[in-house]
Amino acid sequence: MSYRITLLPGDGIGPEVTEATLTILEATGISFDWVRHEKLGANAVEEYGTPLPDHVLESIRTTRIALKGPVTTPVGKGFKSVNVQLRQKLDLYANVRPCKNLPGIETPFKNVDLMIFRENTEGLYSGLESYDERHDIADSVARISKAGSKKIINFCFDYARTHDRDKVTVVHKANILKLTSGMFLKLAQERSLDYPELEFNDRIIDNMCMQLVVRPQEYNCIVTTNLFGDILSDLAAGLVGGLGVVAGANIGDEYAVFEAVHGSAPDIAGQNKANPTALLRSAEMMLRHLGEIKAADAVHDSLVEVYKEGKYLTGDQGGSATTTEFAEQVAVRVAEKV
């Protein structure tokens, strides 16, 4: 069987970490038919007049699954984030971010194993902004729908049940945002009644941030709205070594995009020194999504072995290996396991 998958290498270090990841995926022995689209973001604007061309969206709608490298997003100006557009246009309502310690990475906390479930299409990222030039006032509307809230809450509880997780925490600001956050909290409380085997609690967003930098081991699955989830998922990544070593997935009822969540790092692009771990771990999630559990386990175990040995790590992890050398070492171990 061959899997037809849309491949979006991105820009900056994206093409390098993508090629490294493909080397490792090939070692699984699984056949992939990659539908490549090199132009995305700024380089797509130059050629197509838009950062997200229609043919890229159509490719994902056809293959139903994509693997995506980092894409540069202009700050404070320029085009709307490609990531946000993909999520909204394909209704990828569930952003799933696992944050778990890897051996060999020194962090303040051990035994961190968090799953962040972030609503991915609404909230302050709905794009409902206006500017009053007369009074120099800018407004953004945080749109929270009952339907959208239910989808991400259900996704989190279902994941917890089917993946042997034991606790769900809903994060909100219902003490102040009584209608939006209040509705989200109420829906989560109601849904929790259908999962009596799971411990359920809730935390106000500012308190949750404090909790995660004091006792992150006490938390397991966290579900929240878009902006809060964006902040918490990066915070949680910092607990285990940073964005360069955590996976990311955007999942809807019909399509799924697995991506590296770190930046495009143009300052080191083309130097064969980028760390492909984040995209590789995202590819592992993709394998599990496809039902290729043996291959996913081989990728996971091989990556853990390389980190535990510490001989072939890239510069960001204190090593001297190139992107290619790191990938080859993981690939050799994967081939032995499948």
C-alpha positions in Angstrom: 0.0 0.0 0.0 1.2 3.5 -0.9 0.1 6.6 1.0 -0.5 9.7 -1.2 0.4 12.7 1.0 0.8 16.4 0.3 4.3 17.6 1.2 4.9 21.3 2.0 8.6 21.8 2.8 8.1 25.5 3.7 10.9 28.0 3.7 14.1 28.8 5.7 15.2 25.5 7.2 12.0 23.9 6.2 13.4 22.0 3.1 16.4 20.7 5.1 14.4 19.3 8.0 11.8 17.9 5.5 14.5 16.0 3.6 15.9 14.6 6.9 12.4 13.5 7.9 11.8 11.8 4.6 15.1 9.9 4.9 13.8 8.5 8.2 10.3 7.8 6.9 11.8 5.9 4.0 13.6 3.6 6.5 10.2 2.4 7.7 9.7 0.5 4.5 6.3 2.2 4.0 5.6 3.5 0.5 4.8 7.2 0.2 3.7 9.1 -2.8 4.6 12.7 -2.0 2.7 15.5 -3.8 5.2 18.3 -3.4 4.4 22.0 -3.3 7.5 24.1 -2.8 5.8 27.5 -3.1 4.1 28.6 0.2 4.1 31.8 2.1 6.3 34.7 0.8 7.7 32.8 -2.2 4.1 31.9 -3.2 3.1 35.5 -3.1 5.8 36.4 -5.6 4.5 33.8 -8.1 0.8 33.4 -7.4 -0.1 36.7 -5.6 -1.2 34.8 -2.5 0.7 33.0 0.3 -1.7 30.0 0.1 -2.5 29.1 -3.5 -5.7 27.3 -4.3 -3.9 24.4 -5.8 -2.2 23.7 -2.4 -5.6 23.6 -0.7 -7.0 21.4 -3.4 -4.0 19.0 -3.0 -4.7 18.6 0.7 -8.4 18.1 0.0 -7.5 15.4 -2.5 -4.9 13.5 -0.4 -6.6 14.4 2.9 -3.3 14.6 4.8 -0.2 16.8 4.7 3.2 17.0 6.2 4.4 20.6 6.5 7.7 22.3 7.4 7.9 25.8 8.9 6.7 28.9 6.9 7.7 32.4 7.8 4.9 34.7 9.0 5.4 38.5 8.8 5.1 40.2 12.1 2.7 43.2 12.4 2.3 43.5 8.6 2.1 41.6 5.4 0.0 38.6 4.6 -2.2 36.6 7.0 -0.5 33.5 8.6 -0.5 30.5 6.2 -1.0 28.3 9.3 -4.1 30.2 10.4 -5.5 30.1 6.8 -4.9 26.3 6.5 -6.7 25.7 9.8 -9.7 27.8 9.0 -10.2 26.9 5.3 -9.8 23.1 6.0 -11.7 23.3 9.4 -8.7 21.8 11.2 -10.4 22.6 14.5 -8.1 20.5 16.8 -4.5 21.6 17.3 -2.8 18.8 19.2 0.6 19.4 20.8 2.3 16.6 22.8 5.0 17.9 25.2 7.0 15.1 26.7 10.6 14.9 27.9 13.3 13.4 25.7 16.4 11.8 27.3 19.5 13.8 27.0 17.8 17.2 27.1 18.4 19.0 30.4 15.3 20.7 31.6 14.1 22.0 35.0 11.4 19.3 35.1 11.4 15.5 34.6 8.4 13.2 33.8 6.5 15.9 31.9 3.9 14.3 29.7 1.3 16.9 28.5 -1.2 16.9 25.7 -2.4 20.4 24.8 -5.7 20.5 22.8 -6.3 23.9 21.4 -9.4 25.1 19.5 -7.8 26.0 16.2 -10.3 28.1 14.1 -12.1 30.6 16.4 -11.4 32.9 19.3 -9.2 36.0 18.8 -7.7 34.4 15.7 -11.1 34.6 13.9 -9.7 37.6 12.0 -12.6 39.9 13.1 -10.6 43.2 13.4 -11.4 46.8 12.8 -9.6 50.1 13.2 -11.2 53.5 14.1 -8.9 56.0 12.5 -10.7 59.0 14.1 -10.0 57.8 17.6 -7.0 55.5 16.9 -8.8 52.5 18.4 -8.3 49.0 17.2 -10.8 46.2 18.0 -10.5 42.4 17.8 -13.5 40.2 18.4 -13.0 36.8 20.1 -15.7 34.7 18.5 -16.5 31.5 20.5 -19.2 29.3 19.1 -21.0 26.5 20.9 -20.4 24.2 18.0 -16.7 24.9 17.8 -16.2 24.6 21.5 -18.0 21.2 21.6 -15.8 19.8 18.8 -12.5 20.5 20.5 -13.8 19.5 23.9 -15.2 16.2 22.5 -11.9 15.6 20.7 -9.9 16.0 23.9 -12.1 13.7 26.0 -12.2 11.0 23.3 -8.5 11.2 22.9 -8.0 10.8 26.7 -10.2 7.8 26.8 -8.7 6.0 23.8 -5.1 6.7 24.7 -5.3 5.7 28.4 -5.0 9.2 29.8 -6.5 9.7 33.2 -7.1 13.5 33.6 -8.6 16.4 31.6 -8.2 20.0 32.6 -10.2 22.8 30.9 -8.5 26.2 30.9 -10.6 29.4 30.7 -11.0 32.9 32.0 -14.7 32.5 33.0 -14.3 34.8 36.0 -13.9 37.8 33.7 -15.1 36.6 30.2 -18.3 35.2 31.5 -20.0 34.6 28.1 -17.2 33.3 26.0 -15.0 31.5 28.5 -18.0 30.8 30.6 -19.7 28.9 27.8 -16.5 26.9 27.1 -16.2 26.0 30.7 -19.8 25.0 31.0 -19.7 22.8 28.0 -16.6 21.0 29.2 -18.2 20.4 32.6 -21.2 18.9 31.0 -19.1 16.7 28.7 -17.0 15.4 31.6 -20.1 13.7 33.0 -19.9 11.2 30.1 -16.4 10.2 31.1 -16.6 9.2 34.8 -13.3 7.3 34.5 -11.4 10.5 33.9 -10.5 13.0 36.6 -11.7 16.4 35.6 -10.8 19.9 36.8 -10.6 23.4 35.5 -8.0 26.2 35.8 -8.1 29.9 35.1 -5.5 30.7 32.4 -3.1 32.8 34.4 -3.2 30.3 37.2 -2.6 27.5 34.7 0.6 29.2 33.5 1.8 29.3 37.1 0.9 25.7 37.7 2.8 24.5 34.6 6.1 26.2 35.8 5.7 24.8 39.3 4.1 21.3 39.0 3.6 20.3 35.4 3.7 16.6 36.3 0.2 17.0 37.9 -1.4 17.7 34.5 -2.2 15.4 31.6 -4.7 16.5 28.9 -5.4 20.3 28.7 -8.2 21.7 26.5 -8.7 25.3 25.9 -9.6 28.1 23.4 -7.4 29.3 20.6 -5.3 32.1 22.1 -4.9 30.5 25.5 -3.9 27.2 23.7 -1.4 29.0 21.6 0.3 30.4 24.7 0.1 27.2 26.8 1.4 25.0 24.0 4.6 27.1 23.6 5.0 27.3 27.4 4.6 23.5 27.7 7.2 23.0 24.9 9.6 25.1 26.9 9.3 22.7 29.8 10.7 19.8 27.7 13.3 21.6 25.6 11.6 24.1 23.3 9.7 24.2 20.0 12.6 22.5 18.2 11.8 19.1 19.8 8.0 19.0 20.0 5.4 17.8 17.5 2.3 19.5 16.2 -0.9 18.3 14.4 -3.9 20.1 13.0 -6.8 17.7 12.7 -10.4 18.0 11.5 -13.1 15.6 10.6 -11.9 15.3 7.0 -8.3 16.5 6.8 -5.1 16.5 8.9 -1.9 18.6 8.6 1.1 17.6 10.6 3.7 20.3 11.0 6.9 21.5 12.7 5.7 24.2 15.1 9.0 26.1 15.3 10.1 29.1 13.2 11.8 29.0 9.8 15.2 30.1 11.2 16.5 31.9 8.0 19.8 32.7 9.8 20.9 29.1 9.6 19.0 28.0 6.5 21.1 26.0 4.0 23.9 25.3 6.5 22.9 21.7 7.3 22.7 22.3 11.0 19.0 22.5 11.7 17.4 20.0 14.1 14.7 17.9 12.4 13.3 16.5 15.6 10.1 18.6 15.7 9.0 17.6 12.1 10.1 14.0 12.7 7.9 13.8 15.8 5.1 15.3 13.8 5.7 12.6 11.2 5.4 10.0 13.9 2.0 11.4 14.8 1.1 11.2 11.1 2.1 7.5 11.1 -0.2 6.8 14.1 -3.0 8.8 12.3 -2.5 6.4 9.4 -2.7 3.4 11.6 1.0 2.5 11.0 1.7 1.9 14.7 4.7 -0.4 14.3 6.5 2.2 12.1 5.5 5.0 14.5 6.9 3.1 17.5 10.2 2.4 15.5 10.6 6.1 14.8 9.9 7.0 18.4 12.2 4.4 19.9 15.0 5.2 17.5 14.8 9.0 18.2 14.9 8.3 21.9 18.0 6.1 21.4 19.8 8.8 19.5 19.1 11.3 22.2 20.0 9.0 25.0 23.3 8.2 23.4 24.0 11.9 22.8 26.7 11.2 20.1 24.8 12.5 17.0 22.9 15.5 18.3 22.7 18.8 16.4 24.2 22.0 17.7 21.1 23.3 19.4 21.3 20.3 21.7 25.0 20.7 22.4 26.2 18.3 19.7 28.1 18.7 16.5 26.2 16.5 14.1 24.8 17.9 10.8 21.1 17.6 10.0 22.0 14.8 7.6 24.1 12.9 10.1 21.4 13.0 12.7 18.8 11.8 10.2 21.0 8.9 9.0 21.6 7.7 12.6 17.9 7.7 13.4 17.1 6.0 10.0 19.6 3.2 10.6 17.9 2.3 13.9 14.4 2.6 12.4 15.4 0.1 9.6 16.6 -2.4 12.3 13.2 -2.2 14.1 10.7 -2.6 11.4 
